[in-house]
Amino acid sequence: MSASPTVPESALPGVERLVPGEIDGGTPPSGGALRLIGRTFVQNRLAIAGAAVMVLVTLFCFVGPLLYHTDQLDPNLVAANSPPGASYPLGADNSGFDILGRLMVGGQSSIEVGFAVAGIATVVGILYGAVSGFFGKVVDVVMMRIVDVGFSIPVVFLFIFASRVFQPSLSLLIWLLGLVSWLVPARLVRGETLALKVREYVQAVRTMGGGSLRIIFRHLVPNTIGTIVVTATFQVANAVLVLATLQYLGFGLPPTEPTWGSMLSNGITYLEDGYWWQVYPALAMIVLVVVAFNFIGDALQDAFEVRLQQR
């Protein structure tokens, strides 16, 4: 008896209804779903405030230096520790650098690192978590134990070791932060994949001869879009905060390259002398960015949950 020919996916009339409709809250957003998500997001005033803050901070950091020119390379000891005034709107630090200009330049590194680390962590976490959750059994056990080992490595120790072995640079910092940041997205996507792979539409694709890669990248990963977007948003905030912490402790970028964390580290020494302007502006920028992204992440999470409740 000859084997039954493989039936193409398009030939089964019921499959098209299975793929978009069988998951309770995992389907890729359609046009109407995107409008619902956008409407829910816009109704969240904290989210709008967070988005507005990020737009203003981005313009401040990248457009500001084009309008407000300062020298951030050559120290001006004559102006060291100058208070806020006409010449220095936010004062000068212990080396005579204009703090307002330093906030702009330092913010560029923080924002670049935040988005780059979030991108690396999200992509690696998606691939790793989807493969682990889909194949399960021994593959899942081994891959998740690797994640557990990653969580057990102290971030500060990793950067101390890297700073002794490699020359500090922005690219090295991004890859090291990405190396320790993909673990959370991997676990979240793995959990979503475990729940989605038993759905009827996945079984239908298997029956039609769909391969593992096709199921993972065409049917499982797109259905975790809500988790991916929300996680990526929080990853940006976390990367900015971790960068500031590492710079405050003296690790990360070279001391000659300004960052908000290094400004805190340098200014805290002079805080008891009353030079508050060397600490509070940088601290305020870090808090603003982290809180803004947290507001955006919370709003996106609420928006996706509203979409799920409407199903």
C-alpha positions as CSV (number, residue, x, y, z in Angstrom):
1,M,0.0,0.0,0.0
2,S,1.4,3.4,-1.0
3,A,1.9,6.0,1.7
4,S,-0.6,8.8,1.9
5,P,0.7,12.0,0.3
6,T,1.4,15.0,2.6
7,V,-1.5,17.4,2.5
8,P,-0.5,21.0,2.1
9,E,-1.4,23.3,4.9
10,S,-3.5,25.5,2.6
11,A,-5.6,22.5,1.6
12,L,-7.2,22.0,5.0
13,P,-10.0,24.5,5.4
14,G,-10.2,24.3,9.2
15,V,-6.5,25.0,9.8
16,E,-6.8,28.7,9.1
17,R,-9.3,29.0,11.9
18,L,-7.1,26.9,14.3
19,V,-4.0,29.0,13.9
20,P,-5.3,32.4,14.9
21,G,-8.1,31.4,17.2
22,E,-7.0,28.4,19.4
23,I,-4.8,30.2,21.9
24,D,-6.3,32.1,24.8
25,G,-4.2,35.2,24.7
26,G,-1.2,34.2,22.7
27,T,-2.1,35.1,19.1
28,P,-0.1,37.7,17.2
29,P,-2.0,41.0,17.4
30,S,-4.1,41.7,14.3
31,G,-5.0,45.2,13.1
32,G,-8.0,45.4,15.5
33,A,-5.9,44.0,18.4
34,L,-3.2,46.5,17.7
35,R,-5.7,49.3,17.8
36,L,-7.1,48.0,21.1
37,I,-3.5,47.8,22.6
38,G,-2.8,51.3,21.3
39,R,-6.0,52.7,22.7
40,T,-5.4,51.1,26.1
41,F,-1.8,52.4,26.2
42,V,-2.9,55.9,25.3
43,Q,-5.5,55.9,28.1
44,N,-2.7,55.3,30.6
45,R,-1.5,58.8,31.7
46,L,1.6,57.5,33.3
47,A,2.6,55.7,30.1
48,I,2.1,58.9,28.1
49,A,4.2,60.8,30.7
50,G,6.9,58.1,30.5
51,A,7.0,58.2,26.7
52,A,7.1,62.0,26.8
53,V,10.0,61.9,29.3
54,M,12.0,59.5,27.1
55,V,11.5,61.7,24.0
56,L,12.7,64.8,25.9
57,V,15.6,62.9,27.4
58,T,16.6,61.6,24.0
59,L,16.5,65.0,22.5
60,F,18.4,66.4,25.5
61,C,21.2,63.9,25.1
62,F,21.6,63.8,21.3
63,V,20.4,67.2,20.1
64,G,21.4,69.2,23.1
65,P,25.2,69.0,22.5
66,L,24.6,70.5,19.0
67,L,22.9,73.5,20.5
68,Y,24.9,73.8,23.8
69,H,28.6,73.4,23.1
70,T,30.9,72.5,26.0
71,D,34.4,71.1,26.3
72,Q,34.3,67.7,27.9
73,L,37.9,66.7,27.1
74,D,40.1,69.4,28.6
75,P,39.7,70.1,32.4
76,N,39.3,73.7,33.5
77,L,40.6,73.8,37.1
78,V,39.8,77.5,37.4
79,A,36.1,76.8,37.2
80,A,36.3,73.7,39.5
81,N,33.3,73.2,41.8
82,S,31.7,76.4,40.5
83,P,28.0,76.7,41.6
84,P,25.1,77.0,39.2
85,G,25.2,80.4,37.5
86,A,25.2,82.3,34.2
87,S,28.4,80.6,33.0
88,Y,27.4,77.1,34.2
89,P,23.6,76.6,34.5
90,L,24.1,73.4,36.6
91,G,27.5,74.2,37.9
92,A,30.9,72.6,37.3
93,D,32.4,69.5,38.7
94,N,35.8,69.1,40.5
95,S,37.6,69.2,37.2
96,G,35.8,72.2,35.9
97,F,33.6,70.4,33.4
98,D,30.2,71.9,32.7
99,I,27.7,69.6,34.4
100,L,24.9,70.4,32.0
101,G,27.0,69.5,29.0
102,R,28.3,66.4,30.8
103,L,24.8,65.2,31.5
104,M,24.1,65.4,27.8
105,V,27.1,63.5,26.7
106,G,26.9,61.0,29.5
107,G,23.3,60.3,28.7
108,Q,24.2,59.2,25.2
109,S,26.2,56.2,26.5
110,S,23.4,55.3,28.9
111,I,20.7,55.3,26.3
112,E,22.8,53.5,23.7
113,V,23.8,50.8,26.2
114,G,20.2,50.4,27.4
115,F,18.7,49.8,23.9
116,A,21.6,47.7,22.7
117,V,21.5,45.4,25.7
118,A,17.7,45.1,25.6
119,G,18.0,44.1,21.9
120,I,20.7,41.5,22.5
121,A,19.0,40.1,25.6
122,T,15.6,39.9,23.9
123,V,16.8,38.1,20.8
124,V,19.0,35.6,22.6
125,G,16.3,35.0,25.3
126,I,13.6,34.4,22.7
127,L,15.7,31.9,20.7
128,Y,17.0,30.1,23.8
129,G,13.7,30.0,25.7
130,A,11.7,28.9,22.6
131,V,14.0,26.0,21.8
132,S,14.2,24.9,25.4
133,G,10.4,25.0,25.9
134,F,9.6,23.4,22.6
135,F,11.9,20.3,22.7
136,G,11.4,19.8,26.5
137,K,12.7,16.7,28.3
138,V,16.5,16.4,28.5
139,V,17.1,19.4,26.2
140,D,14.9,21.6,28.5
141,V,16.6,20.3,31.7
142,V,20.1,20.9,30.4
143,M,19.3,24.4,29.0
144,M,17.5,25.6,32.1
145,R,20.4,24.4,34.3
146,I,22.7,26.6,32.2
147,V,20.3,29.5,32.9
148,D,20.5,28.7,36.6
149,V,24.3,28.8,36.5
150,G,24.0,32.2,34.8
151,F,21.8,33.5,37.5
152,S,24.3,32.4,40.1
153,I,27.2,34.5,38.7
154,P,27.6,37.8,40.4
155,V,27.4,40.6,37.9
156,V,29.9,42.8,39.8
157,F,32.4,39.9,39.9
158,L,32.1,39.4,36.2
159,F,32.8,43.0,35.4
160,I,35.8,43.1,37.8
161,F,37.2,40.1,36.0
162,A,36.5,41.6,32.6
163,S,38.0,44.9,33.5
164,R,41.3,43.2,34.5
165,V,41.5,41.1,31.3
166,F,40.1,43.4,28.6
167,Q,40.4,47.0,27.7
168,P,37.1,48.7,28.8
169,S,35.0,50.0,25.9
170,L,31.4,50.7,25.1
171,S,31.0,47.6,22.9
172,L,32.5,45.3,25.6
173,L,30.2,46.8,28.2
174,I,27.2,46.1,25.9
175,W,28.1,42.5,25.3
176,L,28.8,41.8,28.9
177,L,25.5,43.3,30.0
178,G,23.8,41.4,27.3
179,L,25.5,38.2,28.5
180,V,23.8,38.4,31.9
181,S,20.5,40.0,30.8
182,W,19.1,37.4,28.4
183,L,18.4,34.9,31.2
184,V,15.1,36.5,32.3
185,P,13.6,36.7,28.8
186,A,14.7,33.1,28.2
187,R,12.8,31.9,31.2
188,L,9.7,33.9,30.4
189,V,9.6,32.8,26.7
190,R,10.3,29.2,27.8
191,G,7.2,29.3,30.0
192,E,5.1,30.7,27.3
193,T,6.3,28.1,24.8
194,L,5.5,25.2,27.2
195,A,1.9,26.5,27.4
196,L,1.6,27.1,23.6
197,K,3.1,23.9,22.2
198,V,0.2,21.8,23.4
199,R,-2.4,23.9,21.7
200,E,-4.5,22.4,18.9
201,Y,-3.0,24.5,16.1
202,V,0.5,23.3,16.9
203,Q,-0.7,19.7,16.7
204,A,-2.4,20.5,13.4
205,V,0.9,21.9,12.0
206,R,2.7,18.7,13.2
207,T,0.1,16.6,11.5
208,M,0.6,18.4,8.2
209,G,4.3,17.7,8.4
210,G,5.5,21.0,9.7
211,G,9.1,20.9,11.0
212,S,10.3,22.0,14.4
213,L,11.9,25.3,13.1
214,R,8.7,26.2,11.3
215,I,6.6,25.6,14.4
216,I,9.0,27.6,16.6
217,F,9.6,30.6,14.4
218,R,6.2,30.9,12.6
219,H,3.8,29.8,15.3
220,L,5.3,29.9,18.8
221,V,7.6,32.9,18.8
222,P,5.0,35.3,17.2
223,N,2.5,34.2,19.8
224,T,4.8,35.4,22.7
225,I,4.9,38.9,21.3
226,G,3.2,40.4,24.4
227,T,5.8,38.9,26.8
228,I,8.6,39.9,24.4
229,V,7.6,43.6,24.1
230,V,7.0,44.1,27.8
231,T,10.2,42.3,28.8
232,A,12.3,44.3,26.3
233,T,11.0,47.5,27.8
234,F,12.0,46.5,31.3
235,Q,15.4,45.4,30.0
236,V,16.2,48.9,28.8
237,A,15.5,50.3,32.3
238,N,17.4,47.6,34.0
239,A,20.4,48.1,31.7
240,V,20.5,51.8,32.4
241,L,20.4,51.1,36.1
242,V,23.0,48.4,36.1
243,L,25.3,50.6,34.0
244,A,25.0,53.5,36.5
245,T,25.7,51.1,39.4
246,L,28.8,49.7,37.7
247,Q,30.1,53.1,36.8
248,Y,29.5,54.3,40.4
249,L,31.6,51.4,41.6
250,G,34.3,52.3,39.2
251,F,33.8,49.6,36.5
252,G,32.7,49.9,32.9
253,L,33.7,52.7,30.6
254,P,37.1,54.5,31.0
255,P,37.0,57.4,33.6
256,T,37.6,59.9,30.8
257,E,34.3,59.0,29.2
258,P,31.4,60.7,31.1
259,T,28.4,58.7,32.2
260,W,25.7,59.4,34.7
261,G,27.1,56.7,37.0
262,S,30.7,58.1,36.9
263,M,29.2,61.6,37.6
264,L,27.6,60.2,40.8
265,S,30.8,58.4,41.8
266,N,32.8,61.6,41.4
267,G,30.3,63.9,42.9
268,I,29.4,61.9,46.0
269,T,32.9,62.8,47.4
270,Y,32.0,66.5,47.4
271,L,28.4,66.2,48.6
272,E,29.4,66.8,52.2
273,D,31.1,70.0,51.2
274,G,27.8,71.3,49.9
275,Y,28.4,70.8,46.2
276,W,25.0,69.2,45.6
277,W,25.0,70.1,41.9
278,Q,27.6,67.4,41.3
279,V,25.3,64.6,42.4
280,Y,21.6,65.5,42.1
281,P,21.3,66.3,38.4
282,A,22.8,62.9,37.4
283,L,20.8,61.1,40.0
284,A,17.6,62.8,38.7
285,M,18.3,61.8,35.1
286,I,18.8,58.1,36.1
287,V,15.6,58.1,38.1
288,L,13.7,59.8,35.3
289,V,14.8,57.3,32.7
290,V,14.3,54.2,34.8
291,V,10.8,55.3,36.1
292,A,9.8,56.3,32.5
293,F,10.6,52.9,31.1
294,N,8.9,51.2,34.0
295,F,5.7,53.3,33.4
296,I,5.9,52.3,29.7
297,G,6.4,48.6,30.5
298,D,3.6,48.5,33.0
299,A,1.2,50.2,30.5
300,L,2.2,47.7,27.7
301,Q,1.6,44.8,30.1
302,D,-1.8,46.2,31.0
303,A,-2.6,46.8,27.3
304,F,-1.8,43.2,26.3
305,E,-3.8,41.9,29.3
306,V,-6.8,43.9,28.2
307,R,-6.5,42.4,24.7
308,L,-6.5,38.9,26.3
309,Q,-9.6,39.7,28.3
310,Q,-11.5,40.8,25.2
311,R,-11.0,37.4,23.6
